[in-house]
Amino acid sequence: MPFSFIQTALAHLEKANYAGYFEAMDQVEMPKPLRSTYAQLKGVFLAGQPPWDYAQKLETLAREAGRLLAPDEGSTPVPVPPDIFPKNLSGRQKEAFCKALIAAYLSLEDLAQFTLFKLDIPLNTITGERNLKNAVFDLVQYAEAQGRLAQMLAEVYEDKGQNLQIQAFVEGLRD
């Protein structure tokens, strides 16, 4: 079963055993939307230069693969109207939102697809960054400056509301 391999991979990840993680994940029939991200993350491991947030990205990938392999019909959030989200965020909320976006969108390509398909904006018109962390920061700044932050929050929640970091961020807004 793919879920036992995913659990094994996550157990290896807790011990910072990246080789064990990839050995287990290689046994999983990776869902098509995640294949390029998986290959990219594995390439980073093979190159021996994982970034600071590498383990978080691997965990998110494994959990997303598990979700896609066994979707729970009740787990997809209901579309949320933008007017229930704030139009502005505090500095700490922006930081938390950026971290949640990085956990939900595992690559620049994923983020670019989101901005084009959900916000009708090519990411390269907002930022020239080739670094996911900086591109996310630029996107949040852009959305707030254009008065589209509430819309972006609603679109992110609709698109990635199953992601635990997105869920936690949205719950934090309600407090």
C-alpha positions in Angstrom: 0.0 0.0 0.0 1.3 3.5 -0.8 0.3 4.8 2.6 2.7 2.5 4.4 5.5 3.7 2.2 4.5 7.3 2.9 4.4 6.7 6.6 7.8 5.0 6.4 9.2 8.0 4.4 7.8 10.4 7.0 9.5 8.4 9.8 12.8 8.6 7.9 12.3 12.3 7.5 11.8 12.8 11.3 15.3 11.3 11.7 16.7 13.5 8.9 17.3 10.4 6.8 16.8 11.8 3.3 18.1 8.6 1.6 15.5 6.5 3.5 12.8 9.0 2.7 13.5 8.8 -1.0 13.9 5.0 -0.9 10.4 4.7 0.6 8.8 7.4 -1.6 10.2 5.7 -4.7 7.8 2.8 -4.0 4.8 5.2 -4.3 3.1 5.8 -7.6 3.6 9.5 -7.5 0.5 11.4 -8.5 1.0 13.2 -11.8 0.7 16.8 -10.5 3.5 16.1 -8.0 6.0 14.2 -10.3 8.0 17.2 -11.4 8.2 18.6 -7.9 9.3 15.2 -6.6 12.0 14.9 -9.3 13.2 18.4 -8.5 13.4 17.7 -4.7 15.2 14.4 -5.3 17.7 16.2 -7.6 18.4 18.7 -4.8 19.1 15.7 -2.5 21.4 14.0 -5.1 23.3 17.3 -5.6 23.9 17.4 -1.8 22.7 21.0 -1.3 19.3 21.0 0.5 18.0 24.4 1.5 17.0 25.3 5.0 13.3 24.4 4.4 14.0 21.2 2.6 12.6 18.8 5.2 9.4 20.9 5.4 9.0 20.6 1.6 9.6 16.9 1.6 7.0 16.4 4.4 4.4 18.6 2.5 5.1 16.6 -0.7 4.5 13.2 1.1 1.3 14.4 2.8 0.0 15.9 -0.5 0.8 12.6 -2.3 -1.1 10.7 0.4 -4.1 13.1 0.0 -4.1 12.8 -3.7 -3.9 9.0 -3.7 -6.9 8.7 -1.3 -8.9 11.9 -1.6 -11.5 12.3 1.1 -14.6 13.9 -0.4 -15.2 15.9 2.7 -11.7 17.3 2.8 -12.1 19.8 0.0 -13.0 23.2 1.5 -16.1 24.9 0.3 -15.3 28.0 -1.8 -15.1 31.0 0.5 -16.2 34.5 -0.6 -13.2 36.9 -0.4 -15.2 39.4 1.8 -14.7 37.1 4.9 -11.0 37.6 4.7 -9.2 40.7 5.8 -8.0 43.2 3.2 -4.8 43.8 5.1 -2.6 41.7 7.4 -0.2 42.7 10.2 3.5 42.0 9.8 3.3 38.8 11.8 0.3 37.6 9.8 2.1 38.3 6.5 5.1 36.3 7.7 2.8 33.4 8.7 0.9 33.7 5.4 4.2 33.6 3.4 5.3 30.5 5.4 2.0 28.8 4.7 2.2 29.6 1.0 5.7 28.1 0.8 4.4 24.9 2.5 1.4 24.7 0.1 3.1 25.6 -3.2 6.3 23.5 -3.4 7.9 25.2 -6.4 8.0 28.4 -8.3 6.1 26.5 -11.1 3.3 25.6 -8.7 3.1 29.2 -7.5 3.1 30.5 -11.1 0.3 28.2 -12.1 -1.7 29.5 -9.1 -1.2 33.1 -9.9 -2.1 32.6 -13.6 -5.1 30.3 -13.1 -6.6 31.8 -10.0 -5.5 35.5 -10.0 -5.2 35.9 -13.8 -1.7 37.4 -13.3 1.5 35.9 -14.7 3.9 35.5 -11.7 6.8 37.0 -13.8 4.9 40.3 -14.1 4.9 40.5 -10.3 8.4 39.3 -9.5 11.6 38.3 -11.3 12.7 36.2 -8.4 13.8 32.7 -9.0 13.7 31.9 -5.3 10.3 30.6 -4.0 10.6 32.4 -0.6 11.2 35.8 -2.2 8.6 35.3 -4.9 6.0 34.5 -2.3 7.0 37.7 -0.4 6.7 39.8 -3.5 3.3 38.2 -4.4 1.8 39.0 -0.9 3.1 42.5 -1.1 1.7 42.9 -4.6 -1.7 41.5 -3.7 -2.0 43.9 -0.7 -0.9 46.9 -2.7 -3.4 46.1 -5.5 -6.2 45.6 -2.9 -6.5 41.9 -3.9 -5.3 40.4 -0.7 -8.7 39.1 0.4 -9.3 37.6 -3.0 -5.9 35.9 -2.9 -6.6 34.5 0.6 -9.9 33.1 -0.7 -8.3 31.6 -3.8 -5.4 30.0 -1.8 -7.9 28.6 0.7 -10.0 27.2 -2.2 -7.0 25.8 -4.0 -4.9 24.5 -1.0 -7.3 24.4 1.9 -6.4 20.8 2.6 -2.8 21.9 3.4 -2.3 21.9 7.2 -0.3 25.1 7.2 -3.0 26.9 5.2 -5.7 25.6 7.5 -3.7 26.7 10.6 -3.2 30.2 9.1 -6.9 30.6 8.3 -7.8 29.5 11.8 -5.4 32.0 13.2 -7.1 34.8 11.3 -10.4 33.9 13.0 -8.8 34.2 16.5 
